[in-house]
Amino acid sequence: MSFDLDKLVRENIKALTPYSSARDEFSGEGRIFLDANENSLGSPLTKWYNRYPDPHQKELKKAISRIKNIAAEYIFLGNGSDECIDLLYRIFCEPQKDNVIICPPTYGMYKVSANINDVDVREAPLTDDFQLNLAHIEQLVDNNTKLIWICSPNNPTGNSMHRADLEMILNNFNGIVAVDEAYINFSKHKSLLLELADYPNLVVLQTFSKAWGMAALRLGMAFASQAIIGLLDKVKPPYNVNQATQELVMKASYEIAQVNLMIRELVGMRDALARVLVQMPIVEKVYPSDANFLLVKIKDAGKVYEHLLNRAIVVRDRSRVQFCEGCLRITIGNEDEITVLVQALKDYAKKV
Ligand SMILES: Cc1ncc(COP(=O)(O)O)c(C=O)c1O
């Protein structure tokens, strides 16, 4: 394989002079800050929030570097992984010219973000057992294929992709392989993070929205070579991670033991719920899950969805999504929520 990052990057991005923020333009020790048109009197909240946050998130990156055991130079932080997804399009994909490959059924934003950026999406559906179809992916690749999106563990199917298949793509594709590991903490499989040094074309996405329980704060991570991180830094909005998020995630980063307890609890409840669901006559299949949700094939899924909704229980109706026909995606709730869900399903089953 001959991977040439320079060839992949859009010309306008190579030529871009990035925005230089007020705090970037002085060196030395500042005491009085009259450079960024903030409100120097304060704010109704606390004196801290009148100032722009650190655009480089230095302290937060140190904390994440500590958790992940990866040097800060290999870390990019975004306003959710959704921002990282969008930025990868902006860096690598020329609208109306380049294309990307996705493997449905998968996370919807890869396609939406492509559509927003006017980039062609080619689809290599997963096989019947929800694994990558390497032959189909290979067929779709041409000189304008810039990105292959792989979600592992995959949303909405819940399974992890075979490691050998991921390595095959990483070793043979000259574009960027974006592996979205949003659910990796719930999986028994190893993250690709440890392999970062071996693959110059690898971008690993992770998030604080799932196992870390901080979806409201919007913090996503991209891990990649320093060259790719440099490009992400170049195109990002200057203050894309706000001050409250930087402070709160830093604080949470010391609570890794609590996060690990939650992960263990959720995985235990996931497996217990799967065992209960397979016993139910209305359930046709519970797909194996490495995530914090279950994909469940169920008789008259649309009706079941409505029944649950009537009881104010909201699951994700995937029954009309191609390759997920007849399925509901159920997030693992807390113990009370699961008890109510199971009772509602039993009540439904009694009626039919
Ligand atoms: C696979 C996958 N990637 C990314 C995201 C979004 O993550 P974030 O909240 O960091 O934008 C989700 C959210 O559901 C997801 O399922």
The ligand as an ORCA input file, in Angstrom:
! r2SCAN-3c Opt
* xyz 0 1
  C     -21.971      4.945     16.158
  C     -22.187      6.306     16.681
  N     -21.266      7.245     16.457
  C     -21.401      8.482     16.918
  C     -22.529      8.854     17.642
  C     -22.664     10.264     18.089
  O     -21.793     10.518     19.092
  P     -21.677     11.971     19.737
  O     -22.727     12.072     20.793
  O     -20.288     11.976     20.283
  O     -21.866     12.973     18.624
  C     -23.526      7.910     17.893
  C     -24.738      8.283     18.633
  O     -25.689      7.614     18.737
  C     -23.346      6.609     17.394
  O     -24.268      5.671     17.586
*
